[in-house]
Amino acid sequence: MRFIGLKTCDTCRKAQKALRDAGVEFDVTDVRADGLSAADIEAILEAFGDAALNKASTTWRGLGEAEKRSDPAALLSVHPTLLKRPVITDGTSWTQGWKPDVQAKWLGV
């Protein structure tokens, strides 16, 4: 399982703790430290479309209007912290965020 997030994100920290407490093993990709590969960006956008972008983030608010209208893949490659997180995948299914439905899927609750 892969966990794509940001180590300074409170939601990501809560999700990681819950997964570890449930005995779930996962590899972490920190978008700021590790970045996102082109393959990751493509898969994430295929799974979530434009919803993959966190338009409530400080990074988003700092972008110019022209940049906000640019291609989401280009935005994520330049500004990986724009990713709405966490993104979790087991190789076949993808989830985004840490709402109760996502928790139920990965924690089996």
Backbone as a chain_set.jsonl record, in Angstrom:
{"seq": "MRFIGLKTCDTCRKAQKALRDAGVEFDVTDVRADGLSAADIEAILEAFGDAALNKASTTWRGLGEAEKRSDPAALLSVHPTLLKRPVITDGTSWTQGWKPDVQAKWLGV", "coords": {"N": [[0.839, -1.165, 0.0], [0.466, 2.253, -0.722], [1.003, 5.461, 0.617], [0.364, 8.682, 0.01], [1.273, 11.812, 0.825], [1.794, 14.568, 3.044], [4.253, 15.309, 5.338], [3.893, 17.295, 7.229], [1.213, 17.706, 7.383], [-1.724, 17.714, 9.233], [-3.99, 16.04, 8.876], [-2.875, 13.968, 7.376], [-1.039, 12.947, 9.219], [-2.81, 12.001, 11.22], [-4.156, 10.036, 9.742], [-2.042, 8.275, 9.096], [-1.316, 7.417, 11.671], [-3.66, 6.091, 12.496], [-3.766, 4.033, 10.583], [-1.354, 2.666, 11.149], [-1.892, 1.898, 13.807], [-3.89, 0.084, 13.295], [-2.475, -1.919, 12.217], [-1.799, -1.851, 9.557], [0.38, -1.966, 6.845], [2.41, 0.298, 5.044], [3.946, 2.268, 2.457], [5.401, 5.46, 2.488], [5.06, 8.4, 0.609], [6.265, 11.516, 0.561], [5.038, 14.451, -0.574], [6.332, 16.911, -0.661], [9.041, 16.437, 0.014], [9.714, 14.192, -1.589], [8.427, 14.586, -4.003], [6.263, 14.176, -6.895], [5.941, 11.596, -9.211], [5.669, 11.516, -12.808], [4.084, 9.378, -13.571], [2.66, 8.88, -11.207], [1.212, 11.286, -10.985], [-0.362, 11.134, -13.305], [-1.892, 8.802, -12.749], [-3.242, 9.62, -10.425], [-4.725, 11.832, -11.34], [-6.283, 10.496, -13.188], [-7.813, 8.959, -11.492], [-9.113, 10.883, -9.853], [-9.518, 13.276, -11.224], [-9.937, 16.817, -11.669], [-10.529, 17.197, -9.023], [-8.42, 16.361, -7.587], [-6.851, 18.47, -6.968], [-6.178, 20.691, -4.349], [-8.05, 23.209, -3.794], [-8.456, 24.905, -1.739], [-6.168, 25.448, -0.527], [-3.22, 27.141, 0.747], [-1.204, 27.31, -1.116], [-2.644, 27.187, -3.549], [-4.121, 29.571, -3.369], [-2.067, 31.373, -3.67], [-1.408, 31.285, -6.318], [-1.395, 32.729, -9.609], [-4.126, 33.923, -11.698], [-3.961, 32.954, -14.346], [-2.255, 30.792, -14.032], [-3.817, 29.157, -12.406], [-5.674, 28.28, -14.222], [-4.258, 26.546, -15.758], [-3.04, 23.334, -16.959], [-3.891, 20.593, -14.873], [-2.025, 18.489, -14.425], [0.425, 19.679, -15.006], [0.415, 21.657, -13.043], [0.51, 20.071, -10.678], [2.995, 18.888, -11.022], [4.746, 21.014, -10.761], [3.905, 22.206, -8.388], [3.619, 20.186, -6.067], [2.442, 20.16, -3.549], [-0.103, 20.997, -3.907], [-1.735, 18.861, -4.072], [-4.651, 17.269, -3.021], [-4.903, 15.712, 0.0], [-4.683, 12.898, 2.305], [-3.563, 10.695, -0.341], [-4.281, 7.42, -0.983], [-3.354, 4.212, -2.036], [-3.788, 0.838, -3.061], [-2.768, -0.239, -5.217], [-4.74, -0.999, -6.948], [-7.198, 0.227, -6.22], [-7.999, 3.626, -5.415], [-7.982, 6.212, -2.993], [-8.908, 9.382, -1.596], [-8.256, 11.89, 0.776], [-9.449, 11.759, 4.236], [-11.931, 10.923, 5.212], [-14.859, 9.429, 6.828], [-15.743, 7.313, 5.05], [-13.437, 6.638, 3.637], [-11.785, 5.88, 5.734], [-13.19, 3.636, 6.594], [-12.835, 1.955, 4.397], [-9.997, 1.406, 4.369], [-9.419, 0.721, 6.993], [-11.221, -1.162, 7.594], [-13.497, -0.765, 9.096]], "CA": [[0.0, 0.0, 0.0], [1.191, 3.531, -0.751], [0.38, 6.609, 1.265], [0.946, 9.885, -0.576], [0.814, 12.932, 1.633], [2.74, 15.591, 3.456], [4.537, 14.983, 6.736], [3.44, 18.367, 8.115], [-0.253, 17.785, 7.285], [-2.384, 17.085, 10.378], [-4.843, 14.947, 8.409], [-1.982, 12.866, 6.986], [-0.508, 12.346, 10.455], [-3.902, 11.235, 11.836], [-4.4, 8.858, 8.913], [-0.923, 7.348, 9.276], [-1.409, 6.825, 13.009], [-4.775, 5.14, 12.495], [-3.367, 2.868, 9.787], [-0.348, 1.911, 11.916], [-2.577, 1.29, 14.953], [-4.68, -1.038, 12.777], [-1.56, -2.931, 11.705], [-1.678, -1.747, 8.104], [1.721, -1.577, 6.414], [2.361, 1.153, 3.873], [5.104, 3.086, 2.117], [5.009, 6.864, 2.457], [5.653, 9.349, -0.323], [6.023, 12.886, 1.001], [5.024, 15.215, -1.817], [7.303, 18.014, -0.629], [10.403, 15.886, 0.026], [9.923, 13.223, -2.659], [7.77, 15.006, -5.246], [5.348, 13.226, -7.524], [6.398, 11.189, -10.542], [4.685, 11.725, -13.872], [3.151, 8.247, -13.513], [1.768, 9.122, -10.065], [0.301, 12.382, -11.334], [-1.308, 10.605, -14.288], [-2.816, 7.886, -12.07], [-4.065, 10.399, -9.495], [-5.69, 12.596, -12.133], [-7.226, 9.536, -13.773], [-8.724, 8.53, -10.423], [-9.869, 11.964, -9.204], [-9.72, 14.444, -12.077], [-9.575, 18.109, -11.078], [-10.732, 17.12, -7.566], [-7.12, 16.052, -6.973], [-6.239, 19.731, -6.551], [-6.732, 21.309, -3.139], [-8.27, 24.607, -4.147], [-8.587, 25.691, -0.505], [-4.829, 25.52, 0.07], [-2.44, 28.371, 0.671], [-0.492, 27.265, -2.398], [-3.613, 27.544, -4.589], [-4.446, 30.994, -3.242], [-0.907, 32.136, -4.092], [-1.225, 31.198, -7.77], [-2.057, 33.723, -10.45], [-5.317, 33.412, -12.388], [-3.555, 32.174, -15.522], [-1.698, 29.516, -13.56], [-4.944, 28.352, -11.91], [-6.377, 27.716, -15.383], [-3.372, 25.649, -16.507], [-3.25, 21.89, -16.881], [-3.671, 20.058, -13.522], [-0.792, 17.688, -14.359], [1.537, 20.634, -14.936], [0.359, 22.279, -11.718], [0.986, 19.126, -9.67], [4.429, 18.631, -11.169], [5.459, 22.196, -10.266], [3.457, 22.464, -7.014], [3.036, 18.926, -5.583], [1.656, 20.367, -2.325], [-1.492, 21.268, -4.299], [-2.479, 17.608, -4.016], [-5.568, 17.06, -1.9], [-4.303, 14.546, 0.619], [-3.767, 11.94, 1.69], [-3.981, 9.782, -1.395], [-3.873, 6.067, -0.587], [-3.646, 3.222, -3.062], [-3.288, -0.523, -2.878], [-2.378, -0.679, -6.551], [-5.928, -1.086, -7.797], [-8.132, 1.298, -5.891], [-7.426, 4.88, -4.933], [-8.843, 7.079, -2.196], [-8.352, 10.699, -1.335], [-8.82, 12.44, 2.006], [-9.529, 10.831, 5.371], [-13.311, 10.963, 5.694], [-15.284, 8.11, 7.331], [-15.808, 6.261, 4.022], [-12.055, 6.239, 3.349], [-11.324, 5.152, 6.923], [-13.836, 2.319, 6.572], [-12.209, 1.139, 3.355], [-8.643, 0.974, 4.705], [-9.336, 0.178, 8.349], [-12.189, -2.239, 7.699], [-14.448, -0.441, 10.175]], "C": [[0.891, 1.238, 0.0], [0.342, 4.622, -0.132], [1.092, 7.838, 0.724], [0.386, 11.079, 0.179], [1.923, 13.908, 1.913], [2.987, 15.4, 4.942], [4.074, 16.063, 7.701], [1.92, 18.53, 8.129], [-0.889, 17.027, 8.456], [-3.246, 15.895, 9.967], [-4.0, 13.732, 8.028], [-1.419, 12.172, 8.226], [-1.57, 11.508, 11.151], [-4.151, 9.941, 11.072], [-3.29, 7.827, 9.096], [-0.985, 6.665, 10.636], [-2.508, 5.77, 13.059], [-4.418, 3.876, 11.716], [-2.346, 2.012, 10.535], [-0.996, 1.193, 13.094], [-3.408, 0.075, 14.54], [-3.791, -2.135, 12.185], [-1.389, -2.922, 10.199], [-0.267, -1.264, 7.759], [1.61, -0.759, 5.132], [3.683, 1.88, 3.695], [4.614, 4.517, 1.972], [5.783, 7.613, 1.385], [5.267, 10.729, 0.174], [6.132, 13.783, -0.231], [6.033, 16.36, -1.829], [8.726, 17.464, -0.741], [10.688, 15.016, -1.198], [9.375, 13.666, -4.009], [6.808, 13.938, -5.738], [5.892, 12.881, -8.903], [5.295, 11.472, -11.556], [3.645, 10.606, -13.861], [2.166, 8.408, -12.36], [0.743, 10.195, -10.394], [-0.766, 11.894, -12.307], [-2.347, 9.701, -13.619], [-3.76, 8.637, -11.134], [-5.124, 11.192, -10.257], [-6.705, 11.689, -12.814], [-8.266, 9.122, -12.727], [-9.637, 9.653, -9.934], [-10.146, 13.181, -10.079], [-9.251, 15.72, -11.382], [-9.76, 18.13, -9.564], [-9.437, 16.763, -6.843], [-6.428, 17.309, -6.466], [-6.961, 20.303, -5.335], [-6.859, 22.804, -3.385], [-8.534, 25.487, -2.923], [-7.218, 25.933, 0.123], [-4.193, 26.894, -0.089], [-1.706, 28.442, -0.661], [-1.416, 27.713, -3.528], [-3.905, 29.041, -4.558], [-3.292, 31.883, -3.703], [-0.655, 32.114, -5.591], [-1.933, 32.347, -8.484], [-3.229, 33.087, -11.182], [-4.961, 32.55, -13.601], [-3.027, 30.808, -15.101], [-2.804, 28.594, -13.052], [-5.697, 27.68, -13.052], [-5.515, 26.727, -16.166], [-3.698, 24.185, -16.224], [-2.969, 21.368, -15.471], [-2.39, 19.235, -13.388], [0.427, 18.603, -14.244], [1.585, 21.306, -13.568], [0.916, 21.349, -10.646], [2.469, 18.828, -9.803], [5.249, 19.796, -10.624], [5.157, 22.453, -8.79], [2.824, 21.189, -6.43], [2.218, 19.087, -4.302], [0.217, 20.782, -2.635], [-2.362, 20.017, -4.221], [-3.377, 17.582, -2.79], [-5.177, 15.724, -1.289], [-5.015, 14.111, 1.875], [-4.414, 11.195, 0.522], [-3.418, 8.429, -1.002], [-4.271, 5.11, -1.701], [-3.073, 1.866, -2.668], [-2.855, -1.1, -4.219], [-3.551, -0.807, -7.498], [-6.929, 0.009, -7.487], [-7.399, 2.461, -5.245], [-8.448, 5.599, -4.065], [-8.107, 8.385, -1.937], [-9.049, 11.26, -0.1], [-8.851, 11.391, 3.103], [-10.902, 10.936, 6.036], [-13.717, 9.56, 6.139], [-15.344, 7.002, 6.279], [-14.414, 5.74, 3.668], [-11.49, 5.434, 4.526], [-11.912, 3.747, 6.933], [-13.175, 1.399, 5.553], [-10.872, 0.566, 3.815], [-8.531, 0.357, 6.086], [-10.314, -0.97, 8.556], [-13.21, -2.021, 8.813], [-15.845, -0.282, 9.614]], "O": [[1.94, 1.263, 0.644], [-0.871, 4.691, -0.334], [2.288, 8.017, 0.954], [-0.82, 11.325, 0.173], [2.864, 14.059, 1.133], [2.039, 15.335, 5.725], [3.879, 15.78, 8.883], [1.401, 19.407, 8.82], [-0.624, 15.84, 8.648], [-3.235, 14.86, 10.632], [-4.372, 12.597, 8.325], [-1.336, 10.944, 8.269], [-1.271, 10.413, 11.628], [-4.333, 8.881, 11.671], [-3.568, 6.636, 9.234], [-0.732, 5.465, 10.741], [-2.308, 4.683, 13.601], [-4.737, 2.769, 12.151], [-2.453, 0.786, 10.556], [-0.698, 0.029, 13.359], [-3.607, -0.847, 15.33], [-4.289, -3.154, 11.709], [-0.885, -3.888, 9.625], [0.214, -0.276, 8.315], [0.817, -1.079, 4.247], [4.437, 2.081, 4.648], [3.549, 4.765, 1.407], [7.001, 7.478, 1.268], [4.086, 11.077, 0.207], [7.189, 13.865, -0.855], [6.534, 16.737, -2.889], [9.527, 17.982, -1.518], [11.772, 15.091, -1.779], [9.813, 13.173, -5.049], [6.577, 12.929, -5.071], [6.261, 13.769, -9.672], [4.131, 11.644, -11.193], [2.465, 10.85, -14.109], [0.98, 8.112, -12.507], [-0.447, 10.036, -10.119], [-1.945, 12.209, -12.146], [-3.542, 9.819, -13.89], [-4.947, 8.319, -11.062], [-6.288, 11.218, -9.859], [-7.86, 12.074, -12.997], [-9.445, 8.957, -13.04], [-10.805, 9.411, -9.631], [-10.942, 14.038, -9.696], [-8.294, 15.704, -10.608], [-9.202, 18.995, -8.889], [-9.367, 16.854, -5.618], [-5.524, 17.231, -5.633], [-8.188, 20.385, -5.302], [-5.906, 23.564, -3.209], [-8.805, 26.68, -3.062], [-7.118, 26.55, 1.183], [-4.581, 27.69, -0.943], [-1.6, 29.511, -1.262], [-1.025, 28.523, -4.368], [-3.933, 29.697, -5.599], [-3.517, 33.03, -4.088], [0.21, 32.837, -6.087], [-2.944, 32.863, -8.008], [-3.32, 31.863, -11.279], [-5.601, 31.528, -13.846], [-3.318, 29.796, -15.737], [-2.736, 27.381, -13.248], [-6.295, 26.62, -12.862], [-5.987, 26.132, -17.134], [-4.52, 23.861, -15.366], [-1.911, 21.665, -14.916], [-1.737, 19.28, -12.346], [1.347, 18.328, -13.475], [2.66, 21.501, -13.001], [1.702, 21.776, -9.801], [3.135, 18.543, -8.808], [6.334, 19.587, -10.082], [6.035, 22.866, -8.033], [1.6, 21.123, -6.312], [1.382, 18.236, -3.999], [-0.598, 20.906, -1.721], [-3.588, 20.104, -4.297], [-2.934, 17.836, -1.671], [-5.125, 14.713, -1.989], [-5.834, 14.838, 2.438], [-5.636, 11.087, 0.423], [-2.226, 8.3, -0.72], [-5.375, 5.184, -2.24], [-2.023, 1.77, -2.033], [-2.607, -2.3, -4.341], [-3.382, -0.734, -8.715], [-7.452, 0.65, -8.398], [-6.345, 2.307, -4.627], [-9.641, 5.596, -4.368], [-6.884, 8.48, -2.041], [-10.262, 11.13, 0.059], [-8.348, 10.281, 2.933], [-11.013, 11.026, 7.259], [-13.002, 8.597, 5.862], [-15.025, 5.854, 6.589], [-14.234, 4.546, 3.428], [-10.803, 4.432, 4.329], [-11.217, 2.78, 7.244], [-12.98, 0.211, 5.811], [-10.634, -0.633, 3.67], [-7.636, -0.452, 6.327], [-10.251, -1.671, 9.565], [-13.721, -2.977, 9.397], [-16.783, -0.009, 10.363]]}, "num_chains": 1, "name": "protein.A"}
